[in-house]
């Protein structure tokens, strides 16, 4: 995009030569310099092409690219290490992906070490000295000019804070955006694209679970083979067969030096006598992992092995130490995000574990989470913790970093979050306030930016002041008495009204502001369904506005399970808007024979019959049981004629919430003698999407009853195909409706 804005290029154009010596690149629309590169080096040539491309976009003039064998001229842009040796410069000062940028001797020099440093040097030249910005997918911003100059005062080495930098920004589909922000993807680094949760890929349960169940975790008294089961890490046969697999993978990927051999995405580590003995000695289940991975590292000393410290394996082992070629991928998934990791108990526990790892390893990869998995399109104010947390990681020997932020369009300030995180991944000391303000000015327009900045700061203060945690499986309902309370929501809406009004004459800026507003609209809808609806038409209008805006702006997905906003809106109408037919059990008394499981028992007395339906996040409005049957009696208050009883279940595999086996209903007039009304077996569902599953029990004729006895049969343990294989399964029910 060719957008005229206040950029450094314009500023430089008005500085007299007598104040700042300059090297002219383009003058009056004519090139004054060439790009000199070793064209046999693909990385350096890519850097040269990037420079040529943007000089042409800015000036309309194409610079020539010539071979490094050409005779050099003052003012040429020299890209690559053909310039070495260079007097007064030590290449050892450049780390992986770093670069040296200099203009002091009349040439514009970019020199790199290992990696893509020359490309990143060109990006720095374009960004810091020519004023180019690249804010989102296919969205470069710059001012056009027939004159381009570079100041002859540059002399710096720039190295990244982390040698590997990864985000989940949707914009990395654009190859220039990805290069511009110095981001990498696992497939570029890890052999066979084996990156996290690789046990089943290396040792497929489909191939080995029936013939060799002893390869898999011993849980609750037996071997539990399955796609989500962990390995028995002390079984020597497992080590040998995995070694053969690893060897073949590296041979098929001779250009790769690192592979991930890491636990499946589940909690079910092996508890056989041998594994248990190691883990107890090491005071952590990470003991068997490091024991196993160290053996691989010894078998393949010229390779690097990455393994997860995740969920059950976050705590470091007490005695055993990872070998230098063992990479620890440390995950802070259980931490809250409203304050920095050093400021709340969940974060402090993680910090202690991280410090423990840093004492025994200099090869740590931190996986940090800055995303609401259950509600992408929901306010998630965590900008204030990004920089201090990254500095904490770096201080504790993290050399690689994955910041898992909003990966789809429409998440809370997705483009700003991606931009800011990328800047910090390269330099953890970057000025976040300057970056945020600059981005808001250019991306949303200078007229709208102050209102959006005020919104960001207002909700940040409201979150911290509320003392409510910010969770990666959060729901707006958690914050309805905190940062999303009624007075705060009114202020947010006023700020967005003003921001939209300020850029009303610019459709591009206006649409970006409207997209930034979607999380507040979504929060308003979610909070509204938790209370009796007073104005149905007003709520319908808000729902339609949310649906319409999301559709217009191509904002599709609501959560990590790929539930869509369109489906959400349809379900909202069906589930939450008042129905013509009212349940005969509305506000009926519930007596539990088998009470719900904590902490999902607190609202059990009212939630099942209050007429308000739970949402996609399990920790609000739902009543749950773990690994046991549910039994309760509904008292309708008086004898009524009934035909149908409907149960609303939550299906959310990622949270170990599975559908129960069956539902049985019996009816009674006197609460003494009960007669079977119906029984229904519930089919297994392996779909990863979050679902609301309606299970009806129907009678062929009307039944007179006051009391309904319900039994919901638990699945017991999670099945072999599920992440929680061998561990207790949950089921959740919300509304029980009687008609």
SELODREN-557413 format. One record per residue (C-alpha): residue in one letter; residue number from 1; x, y, z. Coordinates in steps of 0.02 Angstrom, whole numbers. Layout:
BEGIN
(A NUM (X Y Z)),
...
REM end
This chain:
BEGIN
(X 1 (0 0 0)),
(X 2 (64 174 -44)),
(X 3 (8 278 105)),
(X 4 (79 450 140)),
(X 5 (113 467 325)),
(X 6 (233 551 443)),
(X 7 (385 445 421)),
(X 8 (570 464 447)),
(X 9 (601 478 261)),
(X 10 (512 645 253)),
(X 11 (604 706 406)),
(X 12 (773 663 329)),
(X 13 (729 749 166)),
(X 14 (728 918 255)),
(X 15 (893 899 350)),
(X 16 (1028 999 261)),
(X 17 (1181 905 198)),
(X 18 (1289 1018 304)),
(X 19 (1209 948 462)),
(X 20 (1202 765 413)),
(X 21 (1310 684 279)),
(X 22 (1203 578 165)),
(X 23 (1222 445 34)),
(X 24 (1099 472 -110)),
(X 25 (1012 314 -169)),
(X 26 (888 397 -287)),
(X 27 (895 578 -342)),
(X 28 (760 662 -446)),
(X 29 (692 491 -492)),
(X 30 (859 422 -550)),
(X 31 (962 289 -462)),
(X 32 (1127 346 -389)),
(X 33 (1188 178 -323)),
(X 34 (1186 -8 -359)),
(X 35 (1155 -162 -254)),
(X 36 (1309 -274 -252)),
(X 37 (1286 -455 -199)),
(X 38 (1355 -630 -221)),
(X 39 (1211 -696 -325)),
(X 40 (1257 -876 -283)),
(X 41 (1206 -845 -102)),
(X 42 (1016 -866 -98)),
(X 43 (993 -773 67)),
(X 44 (1096 -623 13)),
(X 45 (1009 -619 -156)),
(X 46 (840 -621 -68)),
(X 47 (899 -472 34)),
(X 48 (953 -382 -125)),
(X 49 (785 -414 -208)),
(X 50 (693 -349 -55)),
(X 51 (794 -188 -59)),
(X 52 (766 -168 -245)),
(X 53 (580 -200 -227)),
(X 54 (549 -66 -94)),
(X 55 (660 66 -173)),
(X 56 (554 45 -329)),
(X 57 (391 55 -229)),
(X 58 (450 216 -146)),
(X 59 (531 304 -294)),
(X 60 (464 216 -448)),
(X 61 (646 182 -497)),
(X 62 (728 12 -505)),
(X 63 (903 -7 -436)),
(X 64 (1017 -126 -527)),
(X 65 (1083 -283 -442)),
(X 66 (1261 -325 -493)),
(X 67 (1385 -463 -452)),
(X 68 (1511 -443 -313)),
(X 69 (1644 -463 -447)),
(X 70 (1596 -292 -514)),
(X 71 (1704 -141 -480)),
(X 72 (1635 -55 -326)),
(X 73 (1578 127 -327)),
(X 74 (1554 241 -179)),
(X 75 (1372 239 -124)),
(X 76 (1343 58 -176)),
(X 77 (1241 -53 -62)),
(X 78 (1353 -203 -23)),
(X 79 (1257 -355 40)),
(X 80 (1348 -508 104)),
(X 81 (1510 -572 174)),
(X 82 (1610 -555 13)),
(X 83 (1664 -388 91)),
(X 84 (1763 -477 226)),
(X 85 (1889 -454 297)),
(X 86 (1844 -276 342)),
(X 87 (1963 -166 440)),
(X 88 (1905 -134 617)),
(X 89 (1763 -261 610)),
(X 90 (1754 -431 695)),
(X 91 (1625 -549 622)),
(X 92 (1621 -644 787)),
(X 93 (1519 -499 856)),
(X 94 (1371 -556 750)),
(X 95 (1260 -693 821)),
(X 96 (1138 -804 726)),
(X 97 (1022 -694 620)),
(X 98 (1115 -538 676)),
(X 99 (1197 -413 558)),
(X 100 (1319 -269 542)),
(X 101 (1253 -111 459)),
(X 102 (1371 30 413)),
(X 103 (1379 183 301)),
(X 104 (1533 268 374)),
(X 105 (1657 237 232)),
(X 106 (1547 291 87)),
(X 107 (1471 120 58)),
(X 108 (1311 51 130)),
(X 109 (1370 -114 203)),
(X 110 (1265 -258 267)),
(X 111 (1363 -407 336)),
(X 112 (1292 -557 427)),
(X 113 (1339 -715 518)),
(X 114 (1238 -876 513)),
(X 115 (1055 -861 466)),
(X 116 (958 -723 380)),
(X 117 (1052 -574 446)),
(X 118 (1075 -488 278)),
(X 119 (887 -491 250)),
(X 120 (856 -419 422)),
(X 121 (988 -287 391)),
(X 122 (895 -233 235)),
(X 123 (733 -227 335)),
(X 124 (816 -115 464)),
(X 125 (881 -1 328)),
(X 126 (707 12 251)),
(X 127 (617 31 416)),
(X 128 (731 143 519)),
(X 129 (802 252 381)),
(X 130 (676 249 238)),
(X 131 (520 251 347)),
(X 132 (438 92 282)),
(X 133 (318 2 400)),
(X 134 (240 -170 377)),
(X 135 (91 -180 493)),
(X 136 (-7 -331 431)),
(X 137 (-28 -457 291)),
(X 138 (6 -370 124)),
(X 139 (5 -201 210)),
(X 140 (169 -105 193)),
(X 141 (156 82 225)),
(X 142 (275 214 160)),
(X 143 (284 386 82)),
(X 144 (331 400 -101)),
(X 145 (475 511 -152)),
(X 146 (588 541 -301)),
(X 147 (733 566 -181)),
(X 148 (800 434 -62)),
(X 149 (952 464 47)),
(X 150 (1036 364 185)),
(X 151 (1129 454 326)),
(X 152 (1316 424 326)),
(X 153 (1322 399 515)),
(X 154 (1265 218 534)),
(X 155 (1382 95 617)),
(X 156 (1301 -41 720)),
(X 157 (1289 -226 756)),
(X 158 (1112 -286 788)),
(X 159 (1084 -457 866)),
(X 160 (917 -536 914)),
(X 161 (866 -568 1093)),
(X 162 (815 -745 1043)),
(X 163 (897 -853 910)),
(X 164 (727 -926 861)),
(X 165 (570 -818 857)),
(X 166 (395 -880 823)),
(X 167 (219 -812 837)),
(X 168 (50 -868 775)),
(X 169 (6 -710 679)),
(X 170 (-109 -741 532)),
(X 171 (-5 -617 432)),
(X 172 (144 -736 417)),
(X 173 (53 -810 267)),
(X 174 (127 -658 181)),
(X 175 (311 -705 151)),
(X 176 (369 -524 157)),
(X 177 (281 -494 324)),
(X 178 (364 -649 394)),
(X 179 (537 -591 337)),
(X 180 (505 -413 391)),
(X 181 (465 -465 568)),
(X 182 (609 -591 574)),
(X 183 (493 -737 614)),
(X 184 (522 -922 591)),
(X 185 (413 -1076 578)),
(X 186 (447 -1250 647)),
(X 187 (449 -1332 475)),
(X 188 (602 -1226 432)),
(X 189 (701 -1287 582)),
(X 190 (637 -1454 647)),
(X 191 (674 -1614 552)),
(X 192 (519 -1689 473)),
(X 193 (420 -1541 544)),
(X 194 (418 -1639 706)),
(X 195 (384 -1500 830)),
(X 196 (299 -1533 998)),
(X 197 (182 -1677 1045)),
(X 198 (277 -1796 932)),
(X 199 (270 -1961 1026)),
(X 200 (128 -2028 922)),
(X 201 (206 -1968 759)),
(X 202 (368 -2059 798)),
(X 203 (289 -2215 875)),
(X 204 (113 -2223 800)),
(X 205 (-16 -2306 913)),
(X 206 (-108 -2364 757)),
(X 207 (43 -2473 719)),
(X 208 (104 -2527 890)),
(X 209 (-37 -2516 1019)),
(X 210 (-111 -2689 986)),
(X 211 (51 -2783 959)),
(X 212 (154 -2694 1092)),
(X 213 (47 -2617 1229)),
(X 214 (201 -2624 1341)),
(X 215 (272 -2477 1242)),
(X 216 (140 -2364 1319)),
(X 217 (101 -2287 1488)),
(X 218 (47 -2392 1636)),
(X 219 (-100 -2299 1714)),
(X 220 (-224 -2351 1847)),
(X 221 (-168 -2531 1848)),
(X 222 (-144 -2569 1664)),
(X 223 (-58 -2518 1503)),
(X 224 (-157 -2385 1410)),
(X 225 (-100 -2381 1228)),
(X 226 (-177 -2246 1119)),
(X 227 (-142 -2098 1008)),
(X 228 (-133 -1983 1159)),
(X 229 (-42 -2102 1276)),
(X 230 (137 -2067 1330)),
(X 231 (277 -2193 1310)),
(X 232 (350 -2307 1441)),
(X 233 (515 -2216 1441)),
(X 234 (612 -2351 1535)),
(X 235 (568 -2488 1410)),
(X 236 (731 -2525 1315)),
(X 237 (634 -2583 1161)),
(X 238 (551 -2412 1150)),
(X 239 (720 -2327 1151)),
(X 240 (790 -2438 1013)),
(X 241 (640 -2424 898)),
(X 242 (631 -2236 924)),
(X 243 (818 -2222 887)),
(X 244 (792 -2310 721)),
(X 245 (649 -2192 679)),
(X 246 (751 -2038 726)),
(X 247 (897 -2096 620)),
(X 248 (785 -2118 468)),
(X 249 (704 -1948 493)),
(X 250 (871 -1858 501)),
(X 251 (933 -1951 348)),
(X 252 (777 -1896 254)),
(X 253 (810 -1716 312)),
(X 254 (999 -1694 297)),
(X 255 (987 -1504 310)),
(X 256 (905 -1511 483)),
(X 257 (997 -1529 648)),
(X 258 (856 -1524 776)),
(X 259 (703 -1633 808)),
(X 260 (566 -1631 939)),
(X 261 (543 -1792 1039)),
(X 262 (407 -1734 1157)),
(X 263 (258 -1795 1256)),
(X 264 (84 -1804 1181)),
(X 265 (-40 -1669 1229)),
(X 266 (-103 -1759 1384)),
(X 267 (-68 -1787 1569)),
(X 268 (-51 -1976 1566)),
(X 269 (132 -2014 1598)),
(X 270 (187 -2191 1638)),
(X 271 (176 -2251 1817)),
(X 272 (255 -2423 1799)),
(X 273 (378 -2471 1935)),
(X 274 (533 -2423 1834)),
(X 275 (467 -2255 1774)),
(X 276 (393 -2215 1943)),
(X 277 (559 -2251 2030)),
(X 278 (652 -2124 1922)),
(X 279 (516 -1991 1937)),
(X 280 (508 -2010 2126)),
(X 281 (697 -1997 2141)),
(X 282 (696 -1841 2031)),
(X 283 (542 -1769 2119)),
(X 284 (461 -1737 1948)),
(X 285 (394 -1836 1799)),
(X 286 (521 -1737 1697)),
(X 287 (648 -1860 1768)),
(X 288 (602 -2002 1649)),
(X 289 (590 -1881 1503)),
(X 290 (767 -1813 1527)),
(X 291 (831 -1989 1561)),
(X 292 (761 -2045 1392)),
(X 293 (807 -1888 1292)),
(X 294 (985 -1888 1361)),
(X 295 (1007 -2064 1294)),
(X 296 (953 -2004 1121)),
(X 297 (1070 -1855 1135)),
(X 298 (1214 -1974 1173)),
(X 299 (1166 -2088 1028)),
(X 300 (1162 -1938 908)),
(X 301 (1289 -1812 978)),
(X 302 (1289 -1705 820)),
(X 303 (1100 -1676 831)),
(X 304 (990 -1574 947)),
(X 305 (838 -1644 1036)),
(X 306 (695 -1534 1093)),
(X 307 (573 -1598 1223)),
(X 308 (428 -1520 1315)),
(X 309 (421 -1465 1496)),
(X 310 (233 -1453 1493)),
(X 311 (89 -1487 1613)),
(X 312 (151 -1632 1720)),
(X 313 (333 -1611 1666)),
(X 314 (358 -1423 1698)),
(X 315 (453 -1448 1861)),
(X 316 (638 -1486 1831)),
(X 317 (719 -1648 1890)),
(X 318 (815 -1645 2053)),
(X 319 (976 -1732 2001)),
(X 320 (986 -1775 1816)),
(X 321 (1040 -1634 1699)),
(X 322 (997 -1613 1515)),
(X 323 (1146 -1634 1400)),
(X 324 (1200 -1479 1303)),
(X 325 (1114 -1543 1145)),
(X 326 (948 -1564 1236)),
(X 327 (830 -1417 1212)),
(X 328 (699 -1389 1349)),
(X 329 (536 -1319 1280)),
(X 330 (462 -1243 1437)),
(X 331 (277 -1198 1435)),
(X 332 (185 -1081 1554)),
(X 333 (11 -1143 1506)),
(X 334 (-55 -1147 1685)),
(X 335 (-15 -965 1723)),
(X 336 (-136 -819 1732)),
(X 337 (-101 -664 1626)),
(X 338 (-174 -512 1715)),
(X 339 (-4 -468 1789)),
(X 340 (175 -522 1755)),
(X 341 (232 -697 1798)),
(X 342 (320 -636 1955)),
(X 343 (162 -556 2025)),
(X 344 (33 -694 2046)),
(X 345 (45 -867 2128)),
(X 346 (23 -965 1965)),
(X 347 (162 -866 1882)),
(X 348 (275 -876 2034)),
(X 349 (265 -1065 2032)),
(X 350 (316 -1066 1849)),
(X 351 (458 -943 1882)),
(X 352 (528 -1059 2016)),
(X 353 (523 -1203 1892)),
(X 354 (603 -1096 1756)),
(X 355 (741 -1043 1874)),
(X 356 (769 -1226 1915)),
(X 357 (788 -1270 1731)),
(X 358 (903 -1121 1701)),
(X 359 (1023 -1188 1834)),
(X 360 (1045 -1351 1737)),
(X 361 (1024 -1295 1556)),
(X 362 (1079 -1154 1440)),
(X 363 (967 -1219 1302)),
(X 364 (789 -1168 1344)),
(X 365 (644 -1134 1226)),
(X 366 (501 -1040 1312)),
(X 367 (325 -1065 1246)),
(X 368 (219 -921 1312)),
(X 369 (33 -898 1288)),
(X 370 (-52 -733 1247)),
(X 371 (-215 -799 1179)),
(X 372 (-390 -844 1237)),
(X 373 (-413 -1016 1161)),
(X 374 (-599 -1027 1200)),
(X 375 (-645 -851 1148)),
(X 376 (-530 -776 1017)),
(X 377 (-647 -629 992)),
(X 378 (-644 -570 1172)),
(X 379 (-550 -432 1263)),
(X 380 (-378 -495 1316)),
(X 381 (-278 -349 1388)),
(X 382 (-102 -415 1414)),
(X 383 (8 -289 1323)),
(X 384 (78 -228 1489)),
(X 385 (155 -397 1534)),
(X 386 (238 -442 1369)),
(X 387 (402 -349 1389)),
(X 388 (438 -393 1572)),
(X 389 (396 -576 1542)),
(X 390 (509 -587 1389)),
(X 391 (651 -508 1485)),
(X 392 (622 -636 1622)),
(X 393 (634 -777 1495)),
(X 394 (794 -708 1422)),
(X 395 (870 -686 1595)),
(X 396 (837 -871 1629)),
(X 397 (932 -940 1479)),
(X 398 (792 -941 1351)),
(X 399 (872 -935 1180)),
(X 400 (716 -984 1081)),
(X 401 (542 -913 1104)),
(X 402 (367 -950 1038)),
(X 403 (239 -818 1086)),
(X 404 (72 -900 1049)),
(X 405 (-37 -749 1018)),
(X 406 (-199 -727 923)),
(X 407 (-176 -823 763)),
(X 408 (-332 -775 668)),
(X 409 (-406 -614 603)),
(X 410 (-522 -527 723)),
(X 411 (-442 -576 888)),
(X 412 (-416 -437 1013)),
(X 413 (-302 -310 925)),
(X 414 (-230 -453 823)),
(X 415 (-120 -347 708)),
(X 416 (-54 -236 848)),
(X 417 (-20 -385 960)),
(X 418 (74 -475 821)),
(X 419 (175 -320 777)),
(X 420 (222 -282 957)),
(X 421 (269 -462 998)),
(X 422 (380 -475 844)),
(X 423 (473 -316 894)),
(X 424 (501 -383 1070)),
(X 425 (557 -553 1007)),
(X 426 (698 -465 916)),
(X 427 (735 -341 1054)),
(X 428 (662 -369 1227)),
(X 429 (712 -191 1274)),
(X 430 (606 -110 1137)),
(X 431 (498 37 1192)),
(X 432 (323 -40 1194)),
(X 433 (231 124 1221)),
(X 434 (313 204 1069)),
(X 435 (276 50 964)),
(X 436 (93 45 1017)),
(X 437 (63 230 987)),
(X 438 (151 228 818)),
(X 439 (51 77 763)),
(X 440 (-116 151 818)),
(X 441 (-79 313 724)),
(X 442 (-35 228 561)),
(X 443 (-152 78 563)),
(X 444 (-311 157 632)),
(X 445 (-278 338 585)),
(X 446 (-212 481 690)),
(X 447 (-389 542 725)),
(X 448 (-446 376 799)),
(X 449 (-283 327 885)),
(X 450 (-304 427 1047)),
(X 451 (-473 346 1082)),
(X 452 (-405 171 1053)),
(X 453 (-253 205 1160)),
(X 454 (-366 266 1299)),
(X 455 (-471 108 1280)),
(X 456 (-316 -2 1294)),
(X 457 (-258 87 1451)),
(X 458 (-430 98 1530)),
(X 459 (-466 -88 1518)),
(X 460 (-288 -130 1574)),
(X 461 (-315 -30 1734)),
(X 462 (-488 -102 1758)),
(X 463 (-420 -279 1742)),
(X 464 (-281 -253 1868)),
(X 465 (-397 -160 1987)),
(X 466 (-528 -298 1981)),
(X 467 (-410 -431 2053)),
(X 468 (-485 -555 1931)),
(X 469 (-369 -674 1838)),
(X 470 (-347 -668 1650)),
(X 471 (-345 -846 1587)),
(X 472 (-307 -926 1418)),
(X 473 (-475 -1016 1428)),
(X 474 (-565 -862 1485)),
(X 475 (-741 -799 1457)),
(X 476 (-806 -620 1463)),
(X 477 (-924 -679 1599)),
(X 478 (-775 -697 1717)),
(X 479 (-753 -509 1704)),
(X 480 (-934 -449 1704)),
(X 481 (-909 -378 1879)),
(X 482 (-731 -325 1840)),
(X 483 (-657 -245 1685)),
(X 484 (-818 -279 1588)),
(X 485 (-941 -212 1717)),
(X 486 (-1083 -102 1657)),
(X 487 (-1002 70 1689)),
(X 488 (-839 14 1605)),
(X 489 (-930 -58 1455)),
(X 490 (-1020 109 1431)),
(X 491 (-853 200 1430)),
(X 492 (-779 77 1305)),
(X 493 (-928 101 1190)),
(X 494 (-912 290 1201)),
(X 495 (-728 280 1153)),
(X 496 (-767 170 1003)),
(X 497 (-908 286 951)),
(X 498 (-785 431 952)),
(X 499 (-652 330 861)),
(X 500 (-773 281 724)),
(X 501 (-836 458 707)),
(X 502 (-657 523 694)),
(X 503 (-618 415 541)),
(X 504 (-791 406 465)),
(X 505 (-727 480 302)),
(X 506 (-596 342 282)),
(X 507 (-675 172 248)),
(X 508 (-507 84 274)),
(X 509 (-475 158 446)),
(X 510 (-657 144 494)),
(X 511 (-664 -42 457)),
(X 512 (-508 -72 561)),
(X 513 (-587 20 708)),
(X 514 (-747 -80 685)),
(X 515 (-646 -241 690)),
(X 516 (-560 -186 849)),
(X 517 (-733 -160 925)),
(X 518 (-791 -339 893)),
(X 519 (-725 -406 1059)),
(X 520 (-828 -279 1156)),
(X 521 (-983 -324 1055)),
(X 522 (-952 -508 1088)),
(X 523 (-925 -478 1274)),
(X 524 (-1089 -383 1283)),
(X 525 (-1182 -530 1204)),
(X 526 (-1101 -658 1318)),
(X 527 (-1139 -559 1475)),
(X 528 (-1318 -527 1420)),
(X 529 (-1360 -712 1414)),
(X 530 (-1316 -735 1598)),
(X 531 (-1464 -631 1655)),
(X 532 (-1651 -631 1613)),
(X 533 (-1674 -535 1451)),
(X 534 (-1773 -375 1474)),
(X 535 (-1768 -303 1298)),
(X 536 (-1771 -443 1169)),
(X 537 (-1772 -330 1016)),
(X 538 (-1621 -231 1077)),
(X 539 (-1524 -393 1105)),
(X 540 (-1573 -458 933)),
(X 541 (-1511 -295 857)),
(X 542 (-1342 -312 946)),
(X 543 (-1327 -494 891)),
(X 544 (-1365 -448 710)),
(X 545 (-1240 -304 716)),
(X 546 (-1104 -420 781)),
(X 547 (-1143 -549 647)),
(X 548 (-1150 -419 508)),
(X 549 (-986 -334 555)),
(X 550 (-892 -499 572)),
(X 551 (-956 -557 403)),
(X 552 (-914 -393 316)),
(X 553 (-737 -393 386)),
(X 554 (-707 -579 355)),
(X 555 (-686 -621 539)),
(X 556 (-733 -804 541)),
(X 557 (-674 -905 691)),
(X 558 (-725 -894 872)),
(X 559 (-606 -1017 955)),
(X 560 (-463 -1140 928)),
(X 561 (-587 -1279 885)),
(X 562 (-638 -1181 729)),
(X 563 (-815 -1145 785)),
(X 564 (-873 -1001 676)),
(X 565 (-951 -835 724)),
(X 566 (-1093 -873 604)),
(X 567 (-1131 -1034 699)),
(X 568 (-1114 -943 864)),
(X 569 (-1245 -816 812)),
(X 570 (-1364 -952 753)),
(X 571 (-1343 -1047 916)),
(X 572 (-1364 -887 1017)),
(X 573 (-1534 -860 940)),
(X 574 (-1585 -1041 970)),
(X 575 (-1516 -1057 1147)),
(X 576 (-1526 -887 1228)),
(X 577 (-1670 -790 1154)),
(X 578 (-1834 -829 1243)),
(X 579 (-1931 -975 1172)),
(X 580 (-2116 -977 1139)),
(X 581 (-2134 -1138 1239)),
(X 582 (-2075 -1123 1419)),
(X 583 (-2002 -1269 1514)),
(X 584 (-2117 -1346 1644)),
(X 585 (-1962 -1364 1753)),
(X 586 (-1919 -1179 1754)),
(X 587 (-1841 -1139 1923)),
(X 588 (-1889 -1312 1986)),
(X 589 (-1803 -1377 2143)),
(X 590 (-1660 -1501 2120)),
(X 591 (-1615 -1632 2250)),
(X 592 (-1449 -1718 2217)),
(X 593 (-1427 -1901 2255)),
(X 594 (-1251 -1894 2182)),
(X 595 (-1193 -1714 2198)),
(X 596 (-1089 -1628 2063)),
(X 597 (-899 -1625 2075)),
(X 598 (-810 -1472 2143)),
(X 599 (-783 -1336 2089)),
(X 600 (-930 -1356 1969)),
(X 601 (-1057 -1389 2108)),
(X 602 (-1078 -1211 2170)),
(X 603 (-1223 -1167 2054)),
(X 604 (-1298 -1342 2047)),
(X 605 (-1453 -1296 2146)),
(X 606 (-1510 -1168 2017)),
(X 607 (-1414 -1185 1852)),
(X 608 (-1504 -1340 1788)),
(X 609 (-1675 -1258 1783)),
(X 610 (-1647 -1070 1777)),
(X 611 (-1680 -1054 1590)),
(X 612 (-1506 -983 1558)),
(X 613 (-1392 -1086 1447)),
(X 614 (-1205 -1106 1467)),
(X 615 (-1083 -1051 1333)),
(X 616 (-930 -1130 1253)),
(X 617 (-821 -1102 1406)),
(X 618 (-847 -1239 1534)),
(X 619 (-807 -1137 1689)),
(X 620 (-968 -1036 1683)),
(X 621 (-1149 -1092 1699)),
(X 622 (-1109 -1278 1685)),
(X 623 (-1130 -1413 1817)),
(X 624 (-1005 -1556 1805)),
(X 625 (-966 -1730 1866)),
(X 626 (-799 -1820 1849)),
(X 627 (-788 -2008 1831)),
(X 628 (-953 -2039 1921)),
(X 629 (-1137 -2051 1877)),
(X 630 (-1252 -1904 1909)),
(X 631 (-1415 -1937 2000)),
(X 632 (-1541 -1806 2051)),
(X 633 (-1728 -1777 2069)),
(X 634 (-1821 -1631 1992)),
(X 635 (-1973 -1570 2087)),
(X 636 (-2096 -1483 1969)),
(X 637 (-2191 -1414 2118)),
(X 638 (-2353 -1496 2070)),
(X 639 (-2418 -1637 1961)),
(X 640 (-2403 -1591 1777)),
(X 641 (-2425 -1678 1611)),
(X 642 (-2258 -1706 1526)),
(X 643 (-2199 -1785 1363)),
(X 644 (-2017 -1736 1339)),
(X 645 (-1864 -1706 1447)),
(X 646 (-1715 -1623 1360)),
(X 647 (-1537 -1619 1425)),
(X 648 (-1408 -1492 1367)),
(X 649 (-1231 -1565 1370)),
(X 650 (-1064 -1484 1332)),
(X 651 (-942 -1573 1216)),
(X 652 (-766 -1503 1231)),
(X 653 (-631 -1635 1207)),
(X 654 (-486 -1519 1240)),
(X 655 (-546 -1493 1419)),
(X 656 (-578 -1681 1444)),
(X 657 (-765 -1649 1437)),
(X 658 (-844 -1795 1345)),
(X 659 (-1023 -1846 1321)),
(X 660 (-1089 -1969 1451)),
(X 661 (-1139 -2147 1407)),
(X 662 (-1326 -2133 1434)),
(X 663 (-1472 -2044 1515)),
(X 664 (-1616 -2128 1606)),
(X 665 (-1774 -2042 1669)),
(X 666 (-1906 -2105 1788)),
(X 667 (-2062 -2013 1846)),
(X 668 (-2165 -2013 2005)),
(X 669 (-2314 -1925 2080)),
(X 670 (-2268 -1955 2263)),
(X 671 (-2077 -1961 2259)),
(X 672 (-2085 -2142 2317)),
(X 673 (-2134 -2253 2171)),
(X 674 (-2044 -2212 2008)),
(X 675 (-2089 -2277 1836)),
(X 676 (-1968 -2284 1690)),
(X 677 (-2005 -2146 1564)),
(X 678 (-1860 -2180 1446)),
(X 679 (-1677 -2220 1421)),
(X 680 (-1557 -2158 1287)),
(X 681 (-1381 -2216 1245)),
(X 682 (-1272 -2072 1186)),
(X 683 (-1154 -2110 1041)),
(X 684 (-969 -2071 1055)),
(X 685 (-913 -1909 973)),
(X 686 (-729 -1882 927)),
(X 687 (-756 -1714 842)),
(X 688 (-639 -1581 912)),
(X 689 (-765 -1439 890)),
(X 690 (-849 -1370 1045)),
(X 691 (-1031 -1422 1040)),
(X 692 (-1193 -1409 1135)),
(X 693 (-1277 -1579 1123)),
(X 694 (-1464 -1595 1155)),
(X 695 (-1519 -1766 1217)),
(X 696 (-1708 -1790 1228)),
(X 697 (-1805 -1924 1321)),
(X 698 (-1978 -1937 1243)),
(X 699 (-2135 -2028 1292)),
(X 700 (-2266 -2091 1168)),
(X 701 (-2402 -2016 1276)),
(X 702 (-2425 -1883 1409)),
(X 703 (-2369 -1935 1583)),
(X 704 (-2433 -1862 1745)),
(X 705 (-2286 -1826 1860)),
(X 706 (-2220 -1708 1990)),
(X 707 (-2050 -1788 2018)),
(X 708 (-1922 -1838 1887)),
(X 709 (-1778 -1950 1937)),
(X 710 (-1628 -1930 1823)),
(X 711 (-1475 -2041 1807)),
(X 712 (-1335 -1991 1690)),
(X 713 (-1208 -2131 1664)),
(X 714 (-1028 -2074 1665)),
(X 715 (-900 -2130 1537)),
(X 716 (-782 -2162 1682)),
(X 717 (-607 -2152 1608)),
(X 718 (-556 -2064 1450)),
(X 719 (-544 -2186 1302)),
(X 720 (-381 -2231 1211)),
(X 721 (-405 -2103 1072)),
(X 722 (-425 -1957 1193)),
(X 723 (-291 -1844 1269)),
(X 724 (-337 -1904 1444)),
(X 725 (-328 -2090 1406)),
(X 726 (-341 -2189 1569)),
(X 727 (-386 -2037 1673)),
(X 728 (-559 -1984 1737)),
(X 729 (-675 -1903 1611)),
(X 730 (-792 -1757 1644)),
(X 731 (-966 -1727 1581)),
(X 732 (-1058 -1562 1598)),
(X 733 (-1244 -1526 1592)),
(X 734 (-1331 -1359 1602)),
(X 735 (-1514 -1344 1568)),
(X 736 (-1640 -1485 1596)),
(X 737 (-1801 -1435 1508)),
(X 738 (-1969 -1521 1528)),
(X 739 (-2112 -1506 1404)),
REM end
